[in-house]
């Protein structure tokens, strides 16, 4: 299944065996009643009460006398500890323990009569107690009221030393929250007692709320109040300095009842009607370390034909309301909608019907989120019992007493990638897999293998392009969260294809109003996200348009003989050298493909220009980050781009058993044709985004093209710019191919398509009349470029052995005359043996060939 639940704690395995053993030992010793053990008849009373910030779990059960027993499971030592026993038949609403395990707060009510064990007696009182448990000593009554009370100790951010005082939140069903200040002192060694139990200072934190949620990990309180029937979400941050601050207020476009009251993550309360959750709304707030703020909301179900739920992406400035078709309805559909926080994703889960994995970092396009319906096995593989999403990725199944860590299942997602037929699912799963971040080299290898075998099966987007962009993004994203606004996450900018089974409506929302002016940590990142949305800046995502213009300008200047400053050009090539060195330092294994073995002026120029432009882009927009770190980030990013292309080629070569001798010209095999096709697709993917290629790519591509393509196809590929005639490729072609009739046609067709400065050099390597003819033509063109006709004698001087062909004799005499008078000016550079005599011989040979003599 797409979601993997790793069990961190199980009441039945981590607690129950110890309780059984304790009772057995107690009975064996003859102790009356069996001590704090548990009877088989009371197994159902064993349940989780709370999960504290440090991961410790408080649970309760009833012994054989009906006494309420509190225990603690230490997540670090994996040991159980008995905390306290109330020698009365009571029902526990809520419980919490301080970080030092010296104070226990509990809220209890009298149990109902026989047959009504899970219901409150009408008019029964709720006792909220504070107990000294180090050692067990005094009990103080904090509240004795008719309404229910929930308790929660605040935990310090750093637990290096005991705080001077403890802080306890009391949440009342009468819609207020109080904070108690509890001072403790040590007596008689390690005995911890309340300093002034008669008077505990308190202050009001919130009131008149209809919904509240506790974030145990970040020590935050979210709650909603109604103002003129409008829902206002507020957040309070509790700090280590004993203070708390109202951080923001945000209007929510949802309908809540003024008489309603709901708590989320304030322990595990089984008093609520959990048997028919579909009749209740579902509302929860999720955040992560990147500064995201999401509110997930599902109203009461009014139809089993479809279900509607909304996600408010406050960090993006919009909400999305999804409507999922449920199809046929059976008798098993009684569960409510579950939202789970998975860091970069939020999972929306309706047992037996659908599983929706929402991308909260990049929610703009629906194709970046994965939607699976009841036709998929994943929908039935998750627990059908209500799941409670705690801080981070912790998930509590309170019915079974299990605490899980929810993770994206890499192996399932990779398998799903191979099997799915829908482009939208391929896109979503590709990003899910890359976001996992565990063993990226392994994941990339698996994805590359899938791309190689399915390169032509995707029609809505370019697989290679999407993989290169997404994988490069995730390779440096953990270094700074603001990079998501500056580097492209996907090659797809719009998506108009419908997703089967679901529709959505996107709306702009009012941004949270921040109530403080100094931010740190998460709040600084959230505020940065909100400011970015407010400013409505133009898209800051990097693209290579500037690089493209500058690259074409430099290439044009090279052709016309104009040159930029040598320092400027040298810096560009130094940048390219840094990228290649950075890449080679990270990949010590020898490459099978013959890349990085030539200068490849054009690609190194492109790499160097991209380094300069991307560095300037990040320096301009990433404030507060060292220049050196940004420069390394740029090198890593571009190195990753090139490395991914190299990996795709390496995988193709290994899969099809190609070897370096593929560079020798011979008849192409089916394997070579497949690799040539993959290289062509790589070229297409990089050309549209103007991304650099590894130096040597074009040489290898051209040589494979000569192997695989008929001459007319080959020339068409060259003329359309798909194959580039690099100097290295042409030199190898001239040396390795013989002068058969077909090869002569090929060579001549290649030479006439070369730039003049390369063509002149290549012709010297081909010992053939055709080559001599070309050299002669270039030599004559050079001599006659500035020729001015001079008076000539009427008698032509014939040298011994000259041919009786007056036009040729006259022409050669003119050339000889020009050469003798302007030798220094018109010398054919690099061709000292090219003169009028050479031209005469070449002309005669060419004429002889034309006449068939």
N, C-alpha and C positions, 0 to 999 in steps of 0.2 A: 504494500500500500504506500501511497505517496507520503504519508505521515508515519513516522516510527515513534512509538511510545516506549521509552526506556524506563523501566520501573526502578525508582530509587528507594521506595519504601512500600512495604506490604504488611498491613496489620496482621494478617494470618500467618505470615512467615517470620516477621521481625519482632513481633510482640507476643502473639498467642503461645508459641512453644515455651517461652520463658515463664509465662503465667501458669501454664500447666505444670511445668517442672517445679515451680515455686510451691504450688498447692500440693503436689505429690511429696515434695520434701517435707512440707509442713505436716502432712498427715502421717508420714513415716516417723517423724520425731514425736508424734503424739500430741501435737499442738491442737487445741480445740478450735474448730471452725475453719482451719486451713489458711489463716493469715490473709495476705493480700492477693492470694491466688484467685483463680476464676473457675466456676462450675460450668460444666457443659451446657446447662440450662441457660446460662447467662452469656453465651457467646455473642448473641445478637446485641447485647448491651455495649460491646466493645466497638468504639467508634472514634474517629479523629475529631478533635475539637478545634485545633488551630495549628498553623505553620508559622513560626516566628521568622524574623528577618535573617537570623543566623542559620536557618534551615532546620532547627530543632522542632520536633513534632510533639504536641501535647495530645494525649488521648485519655479516654475515660472508660470505665466499665463498672459493673456492679458485682460485689462479692456475694457469697451465699447468704449473707444477712440483709442484702439489699442496700448496703452502704455504697456510697459513691466514691470510687477510687480514681485519683489522678496520677498519670504516669507521663514520663518524658522519654522520647527516643532521641539520643544524641547522634546527629548525622555524621559527625566526624569519627567518633569512637565506635559507632554502631552498637552502643550499649543502651539498655533501658534503666531508668531511674524512677523509683517510687517517690512521688512528690507529697501527696497528702490524701487523707481519707476523711470524708464527711460521714459520720456515723448516723446518718439519716437517709431515708428513702426519698431522695430528691432527684429532680431532673435538671441537667446542666444546659443552660442556654449558651453561655460563652465562657471562655477561660483564656488567660494570658499569663506569661511569666516574664519577669524582668531578665535582662541580659546576664546578671550575676547569679541567677537562680536563688535569690534570697527572698523574693516576694512573689506570691501567687494571688492573682485576682480572678474571681469567679462570680458568675451570675447564675443563680439557681432558683427553681420554683418547686413547690410541692408536687409530687407525682400525683397523677389522677388515680381514681379508683380502678379496681379490677375491670378489665375490658376497655379502658380508656387510657392506656399507658402512653400513648403518643399525643395526647391532647392536654391542654391546660384546663384546670378547673376554673369555672367562671368565678371571678373575683379573688382568685388566689394571688398571694403576694409574691413579688420577685425580690429576692435578697441578693444584693451585690456586696461581696465580701473581699477583704484584703487580708491575706494570711502571711504571717512570718513563718518561713519554712527552713531557715538556716540557723539553728534547728527549728523544728516545729514549736511554735510558741503562741503568741496572741493572734486573735482574729478580730478584725475591726469591720463593722458594718458601714459600708459607704452609702448604700441606698436601700430603702425598704419601701417599694412602691407597687402599685397594681399593674403598671405597664412593664414591658420587657426592657432589659438593659443588656447592652453588649460592652465588653471591655477589651482594651488593647494597650499594652505597654509600648512606649516609644523606645527605640533602640538607638544608641549613639552610632555615628558614622564610623568611628574607629573604636574598637573595643580593647584598647591597649591597657587602660586602667579604669577602675570603677568610677562612674560619674559621682559628683557630690550629691545629686538628688535624682530620683526617678520620676518619670512622668507617665501618667496613665490617662488614657482617653476613655470616657464613658459616653456611650451613644444610647440615647433614649428613644423609645418608640413614640414619645411625645414630641419628637422632631427637634431635639437640641443635642449638642455635643459639648461636653465639658472636659477640661484638662486639669487633672489633679497633680500638685507638686508634692512629692513624698520624700522627706528627708529621713535617712537611716543613719544609725551609729553602731559601732561595734562595742560589745560588752563581753567581759569574761573571755577574752581571747578572740575567737572567731564568731561569736554569737552576734547576729545582725538583728536589730530591732528598730521599730519606728521611733524617731526622736520626739515627736510631738503628736502622738496618736489622737489626742483630743481635738486637734485643729489641723486639718490638711488644707492648705491654700488651694483654691480652684479658680478657674477663669472660663468664661464662655468662649468657645471656638466658633460655633456655627449654630444657627437656629432656623426654624421654619423651612427646613429642607424636605424634599419628597423622595430624594434618592441620594445615596452616598456610596462611595467606593474607596477602599483602603489599598494603597500600594505599599506593601510591607518592605520591599527592597529599597525603594527610594524615599520611604517615610513621607508619603504625600497623601493628602485627603482631597478627593474630588467629591463635590456635592452639587445638587441642582436645587435652586429655589425658583418659585414662580413669582413673576412681577407682571401684573396685569395680564395674567393667563399666559405669559410668555416664559419659556424655560430658559434659565440662565445658568450655565455651567461655571462653577468656581473651583479654584484649586488652592489649597494651603500647603506650603512646604514647611515641615518641621526641621529645625536645624540643630546642630550640636551645641550651640550656645544658648539652649533653653528657650529660644524664641521661635515664633512661627510667623510666616508672612503670607498674606493673600497675594498670589502670584499673578492671576489673571481672571478676567470674567469674559465669557463668550456666550452669545445667544445661540440657542439650538432650535432649529425648526422641527420640533417634535411636540406631540401632545401628551402631557402628563396630567393626572388627576390631582387636584389639591388635597384630596383625602388619601392619596396613595402614600406608601412608605415601603422602600426597598433598600436593602443593604447588600453590597457586593464585597466579598473577601474579608468580612469581619468574622473570621472563623467559620465553622461548619454548623449551621443551625438546622436541625431536622424538624423543627416545629412548623416550618413552612410547608405548604401543600406541594410536595415535589412530584406527586403522582400524575399531575396533569399540567405540565409546564406550558403546554401549547396555549393555555388560556391567558398566560401572563406575557407582558412585554419583556424583552431582553435588551439590556443597555450596559455597556462597559466602555472604559477608556483604556487605550493602549498607547504606550510610548516606547521609544528605544533610544540608544545612545547617540543616534545621528540627529536628534532634535525633532523627531516626528511626533505628532499628536493626532491620534485617531479616536473618534467616538463611533462605536458600532451600535446600531439600534435596529431592533426588529419589533414592530407593534404586535398587538394581539392578533392571532390568526382569525380571519373572518371567512376564509375559504380554504378548502384542501385541494383546490385545483391549481392554485398558485400561491407563492409566498413572496412577500416584499421585505427587503431589508436595506438599510442605508449605512453608508460609511462617510463620516465627515472628516476629510483630510485637511485639518486646519493648517498644517505646515505647507500645504499646496494652495490653499484658498478656494477649494471647491469640495462639493459632496457628490457622491454617486449613489443613486437609488437603483437597486437591482430587483428585477422581478423574474423569479425562476418558476417555470412550469413544472408541476409535480406529477402530472399524468394521472394514472389510475390510483385510487385511494383504497387501501385495505385497512383491516381492523387493527393492524400493528402501529399505525401512525398516531402515536399519543405523545411523543417526545417533543421538546422544544428545540429551538435553534441554539446552537452553541458557537460562540466566538472564541478562538484560541490565538494567543499572541505568539508568533514565531519569529520575532526579531524583525527581519526585513519583510516578512509576510504576516498576514492575518488569515487564519483559516476559518471559514464559515461552513458549519457542518449540520446537516439535518439527517439523522440516522435513517438509512434505507432509501434516501432520495437523492441527495447531491452532496458534493464536497467542492467548495470554492476556495482556491488559494489566491488571495488578493495581494498584489504587489503594492506595498505602501510607500516604497521609496520612489517608484516610477509608476504612478497609477493612471497616467493620462490615457494610455492605450489599453483597451481591454485585452488585446492579444498578449500582453505581458503578464496576465493572470490566468491561472489554470482552472477551468470549470469542468468537473466530472459529474455525470448524471447517474441515475439508478441503473443504467445499462452497464456500468463499470463496477468491477468487483471491489474497488477501493471503498465504495460507499457503504458496504456491509462489513468491512473488516475492522472498523473502529468500534469502540464500545458504544452500546446503545444507551447506557446509563448516562445521566447528566454529568457533564464534565465542567469543572470550575477552573478557569484560567487564572493562575496566580501571577506574581511578578516574574518577569523574564519569560522563560519558556516552560515554567512549571505548570503541570496540569494535575488537578486532584479529582479522582473518581471517588466521591465520598460514599457511594453505595457499597463499593467493594473494599474501601479503605486502602486504596493504592495511590501513591504519589508518583507521577511520571515526569520525565523530561521529554518534551515534544521536539522532535528533530525531523527535518526533511530526509526522506529515505533515498539516499543516493542510488543504491542498487536498483530499487524499484523504478525510480525516475529514468535511469539509463535504459532499463528494459522497456519502459513505456515509450521512450524516445524511438526505439527500434520498431515498435509495433503500431504506433498511431499513424493514421492516414490524414488527419486534419492539419493544415498549415498552422492554424492558431494554436493548437496544442503543441506542435513542434517548437514554435517560438517560445511559448510559456515555459515548457519543460527545459528547454535549453538554458534559459535564464535562471530557473530554479536550481538546476544542477550546478551552474557556475557560482551561484551565490552561496552554496554550501560551504565553500572555502576549505574543505578538508581534503588534503592530498590533491592539489590542483593539477599536478603533472599527470597523475593517473586519470583524472576526469577528462583532461584535455585529450589524452591519448584515446580514450573510449569514444569521445565525441568526434574526433578526427576520423576514427575508423568508421563510425556511422555516416559521417559526411561523405567519405570516399565511396561508400556503397550506395548512397542515396542522393547523389549530387544532382540528379535530374528529376527528383520526385517532388520538389517544392516549387510552387508556382507564384506564391504571394510575396516572397522575399528571397534574397540571395543567401543561401546557407553559409557559404564561406565568408561573405561579407559580415553577416550577423555574428558569426562565431569570433572572427578577428576583433571586431569592435567590442563585443560584450566581454570576451575573455581579457582583453587588454584593460578594459575599464575595471574589472574586478581585481586585476592584479595589483592595482595601486589604490583602489578605493579605501581599504582599511587605514591607509596612512593619514587621510584627512577627509572628513565627511563633506566638506564644502565642494569637493571635487565633482560631486554629482551635478552641479550647476555649470561646470566648466568643460567637462569632457563628455563626449557622446556615449550614451548607454546602449543605444541601439542604432542600427542603420535604417530602421523604418521610422518615418516621421508621421505617417497617417495610416489609419486602418479602417476601412469601410465595410469589410466583410462581416456579416453577422456571425455570432457565436451560437451554435445550436443549443436551444434550451433556456436561453437567458437573454433578457433585454436590459438596457440601462438608460438612465436619464442623468445628465451631468448638470449641476447648477453651481453658480458662484455663491459663496457664503461670506458672512461677516467675520472678519478675523478677530481673534481674541484681543482684548484690550489689556496690555500688560500694566500691572499695578505697581511694579518696582522699576528702578532705573539702573540698578547694578546687577549684572548677571555673571554667573559662573557655571561651568560644567554644562549640564543639559540645557539649562535656561538660556545660556549664551547661544547655544546652537539653535534652539527653538526661535529665539528672538531674531537671529540672523535669517532663518527661513522666512519668518513673517515679514521682515523688512524687505527681503527680496521680492516677495509677492506684492507688497504695498507699492514698491517703486515702479512696478510694471515695466521693468527693464526689457530692452530687446534681448532676444535669445543670446546667451553668453557661451553657448556650447561651441567648442573649438571646431573649426573645419579648415581644410587646406586651400581655401580659395586664394589667400594672399601668397601662399607658397607656390601655387600654380602660376600666378601671374609673374612672380619673380623668377621662377625656374625658366619659363618660356622666354623671358627677357634676356636672361643670361645665355641661353642656348642661341638665341637670335644674334646676340652680340658676338658670340664665338664664330658664327658662320660668316658674319660680315667683317670680322677682323678687329672689331672694337673690343676693348677689354676694360673691365672694372678695375678698381684699385686691387693690387696684388694682396694687400693686407686683408681686404674684405673677402676675397676668394679663398685665401689661405685659412681664415677663421672658419669658413663654411666647411672646408675639407677636414679641418681639425675636429669640428663637431661630429662629422661622420665617423672619423676614426675613433672618437670616444665611444660612440654607440656600438661600433663593431667590436671594440675591445671589451666593452661592458657585456656584450652578448657572448663573446667567446669565453670570458671569465666565468660565466654562469653555466656554460655547457662544455664540460671538459671531454665528453665522449666524442670520438672521431665521427665525422659526418660521412655518410655514404654518398650523398649527392655532392657533385663538384661545384660547390658555391664558394664565394669569398676568395676565389683563386685568381681574380683579375681586378684591375683598377675600376672598370665600369664607371667612367667619369660621370655619366648622366645620373645614375642611381646614387652615387655618393654625393653628388650635388643636391639631389632631392632630399636625402637623409639629413644633410647638414642644414639645409634651409628649414626643414621641419623642426629641427632642434631649436634653431634661433627663434622661429615664429611661436612655437608652443611655449618656450621659456618666457618670452615677452608676454604672452597671453596670461600665463599663470602668475607671473610677477605683478601684473597689472591688477589682478582680481583676487589673489590670495594674500590678504593682509595678515601680518603677524607671524608669518612663517619664514624661516631663515632662507636666504637666497641659495645657500649651498644645498639645503634639503630640496628645494624646488628644482634645482639643476639636476640633482640625482633622480628625482621623480621623473623628469623629462627623459633622461637617458634610459631609465627603466621602462617607461611606457613605450618608447619607440623601439627599444631592444625587444620588448615583448611582441610588438607587431611583427617584426622581422622573424623572431623565433617561431611564432605560430605558423608563418608561411613555410619556414624550414621544416617544422614538424610535419606539416601536411605532405610536403615533398618526400621527407624521409619515410613516412608511413607508406606512401604510394610506392616508393622504390623497393622497400622491404616486402610489401605485400605481393608485388609483381616480379620480385627477384631480379631487379635490374642491377647492373654493376657499372663502374666507371667506364668500361670499354664501350658503353653505349655511345660514347662520343666518336667512335670510329664509324665511318659511314658504311652501312650495309643495309640489307633488306630489313624493313621494320617488322617486328613481331606484334601480336595482338596486345601484349603487355605494354609495349612501348606506345602503342596508339592510345591505350587507356590512360597512361601517365601524361601523354601529350594533351589529351582532352582535359584532364584535371588541371594541368598547368595553364591551359587556355582559360578555364573557369576562374582560376586564381587571378589571372591577368585582368579579366573582366571585372572581378570584384574590387580590385585595387584601383583600376583606372577611373571608375566612376567617382571614387572618393579621393583620387589622386594621392594614394598612399605609396610609400617607397617599397621597392622589392629588394631582396638580397642581391648584392653585386654578383653577377654571373648568371642570374636567372634568365635574362634574355638570350644569352649565348646558348644555354642548355635548351631553352624552348625552341630556338631557331634550328638547332641541330636535330632535335627530335622531329621538328616540322619537315625538314629535308628528308628524314627517314620515312615519314608517314604519309606525306601528301604527294599526289601527282603534281607535275610541274605547274599546270595552269592554276590549280588550287593553291599551291605554294606561293606563286606570284600574286595571286589575289590577296592572300593573307598578308604578304609583305606590303602591297600597295595600300591596303586598308589600315595598316598600322598595328595589326595583331602580332606579327613577327617583326622584330627589329634586327637589322643587319649590323651586329656588333663587329668590330674589327677582329676580335678573337675568333668568332664563329666563321667569318669569311676566310681568314688565313687558314684555319683548319680545313675548311672546305676545299680551298685551292690546293693544299698539300696532299690531302688524303684521297681525293677523287682523281681517277685517271682521265685521259682525254678521249673517252668514248664519245660517240655522237651525242647521246643523251646528256652526258656530263658536260660536254662543250656548250650545249644549249643552256644548261643550268648555270654554268659559270658566267657565260656572257650575259644572261638575264640578270644575274646577281650584280655583276660589275657595273652595268649601265644604270643600276639603281642606287649605287653608292655615292655619297658626297664626294666631290672632286678630290679633297685632300686625302681621303682614305682610298679612293679608287686608284690614284697614282701609285700609292704604296703597294696595293694589292696586285696591280698589273705586273710589277717586277717579279712576283712570285710565280707567275703562270708563264711557262715557256711554251708559247703558242703564237702562231701568226696573228690570231685575233688580238692577243695582248699587245703584240708589237704594233699592230695597227692603231690601237687605242693610245698607246704611248706616243706614237708618231703624231697623231691628230692633236693631242694635248701640247706636244712640243711646238708644232706649227702654229697652233692657236696662240701660244705664248709669244712666239717670235713676231707674229704679224699683228699683235694687239695694237702696237703703236707705230706700225710700219708706214713710212711716207715714201712714195714712189720717187726714185732718183733716175736721172738720165742714164741709159745703158747703151753700150756699143752694139752695133747691129750684128757683129760676128760673135757667135757663141763659141767659147773656148771649150773644146772637148778634151777631157782627160782620158788617158789610156784606159780602155775597158769600159768606157761609158756607153750607154745604150743609145741607139739611133732613134730616139723618141723626143722630138723637139720640144713639145710642151713640158714634159717632165724635166728635160735638160735645163730649160729656161727657168723653171720653178726652183730646181735644186741650186742653180747658180745664184738666184736671189737669196735663198736661205743661207747659202755659204757666205755670201757677201754680208748679210745681216750679222751672222755669227762672228765673222772676223772683225767687224767694226764695233760691235756692241757685246762682246763676249761676257764682260762682267755683269752687264745689266740683264741679259737674256739667258744666262746659264740656267738650265733646267735643274732645279734644286734636287740633289740626291741622285741625279742620273748623268754622271759625267760621260758615260759612253753613248749618250743620245745626241746625235748631230745630224747634219744634212745627209750624210752618207747613209746613216741608219734609216732615215726617213725614206730615202730613195729605194733601199732594199725592201723596206716594208711595203712601199707602194707597189713595187714590181711583184712581190709575192702575192699581195692582195689581188692585183689585176690578174695574175696567173690563175689564182683560185676562182675568180669570178668567171674567167673565160674557159675554165675547166681544162687548162693545159697542164 
